Amino acid sequence: MRWEDREGSSNVEDRRGMVSRRTGVGCGGLLLVVVIAWLTGANPSQLLGLLGLVEQMVPPAGEPQAPAGTPPAADPQARFVGVVLKDTEDAWGAIFARSGGEYEKPRLVLFEREVASACGFTSSAVGPFYCPSDRKVYLDLSFFRELASRFGAPGDFAQAYVVAHEVGHHVQNLLGISERVSAMQRRAGSEEEANALSVRLELQADCFAGVWGRTAAARDPQFIEEGDIEEGLRAAAAIGDDRIQSQAQGYVVPESWTHGSSEMRVRWFRRGLQGGDAEACDAFETRGR
C-alpha cells in the first residue's frame, strides 16, 4: 500500500502509555446489574460500565504525556492506522451519500493491554473490537505483530483489513443491523443459535471490509499495490474460527464459532472486493452459502 504521503484521520484517540484503573461497584451493585440485565436483556458489561466499572486514564508518575487523541507524528504504525481510517471515512461517506444518508465517522482508540469502553473493561487478548454503545473502534497495535507472527498474515493490507472490518461493524451499527441482531440473539433458543447470528454479523463486516477495499482501489489505483489483496485474503483465512481452534486445541467445534471458518471469511471478504456493493453483503439472507 502506498500510504506514506496520504492524509490521516483526525478521529484517532491515543490512550497508549496511560495507566488503566478500575473503580469497583460492590456486591450490591453487582446484584443490581444482574437483576437489570435479566429484566431488560441488556449486556451486563455495559451496565457495569455505567455503575462505575470505568477506566481512569492517568499518565505514569513523572512521565509527560501527549493529549489523548494525538498519536505521535513519528509513530509510523499510528500514522498508518490513521490513513486507513481516513480512507474508510471517505469511502463510506460517499456510499452513504449515494443513498441520501450521512455517514457518522467513528473514533478509533489506540490502547495497550486493557481498556475501558461503554461495552465494559476489556483486555487486548480479545483482539481489536468495536463498541456500538460509544461508536468507537478499539485497537492494541500489538495485534498486528501477532497477526504476522502467530497467524502468518503479515503485510500492511492485512492490517488495513483488520481496521476496515471493525469499521464494518460501525456501519452495521449505523444501519441498525447490530441492534436487530442483538435482539434476535436475546430471543435465541440456544447458545448455538446465538453464535450462528454472531457469525453472520462478522461475515457481513468482512464483506463491508471488502467493499472498502474495492472502493479505495477504484478511487486511487496507486493506493492498493500488487499483492495487497492477497495479504488481506490471507489475513481473513488466518483468523477463521476453525483455524484458531485447530491451533489452540487440536480440534474444531463449529457450534461454538462466533466469527466463521477461514473459508467463510475469505469468501465474504472476496464478495465485497469483487462487487464493491454493500447491497451484496446481506449475510443474513444467504445462510446456506
C-alpha angles and dihedrals in degrees: 000000000000099000107131097098097038127107119262129217122264089214098083115115114198115208096159116128091027122121116241119216131176129216116213129233101202129228093290091053092048091052090050090052092053093049095047092046091050093049097044104027089235124153108266092213091059091050091050088056090053092048095054110283088129137140123248108203112206131158118249112265113280095007118113114221135201113240115276110265095037112098113195112269090227093057105101096190093052090046090050092052089049092052092050091047090051091052091051088051091054093045098048091039089060093044093051091045091056088058093047094256136116123237116227108212117229125222120239117215120205112205142160128233099333140008142183121231136162085272093060141268109318136187121223086239088085090061127227114340144176123228112207092194095066096020094233134134114223121206135175104199090215086078089073090059090049090048089058101038104033101028099032095232109123127164140087094262090053087057091045089053089057092053092044091050092055090046085052088062088053090054089051089052093051091049093050093245095120093053093049092050091048089053091049091050091053089054094044115123095220144016089249091058091048090049091051090056090050090053091054091050091052094047090053089052088052089052091049088052087055091050088056091049092052092045092048092051092048094050095046117011091190093059094069112052133199110286095022095105090052089053090054093048091050089052092051090050094045095059098045113132093239094054094045092048092046091052094044103042108006096245140064130240108190093185090066097050116123101172106032137250124298090255092051094048093049092047095052094042088051091048090059092044094051099041103031087202123121089205089069091059100078097129091172094065095050103051095148095052 
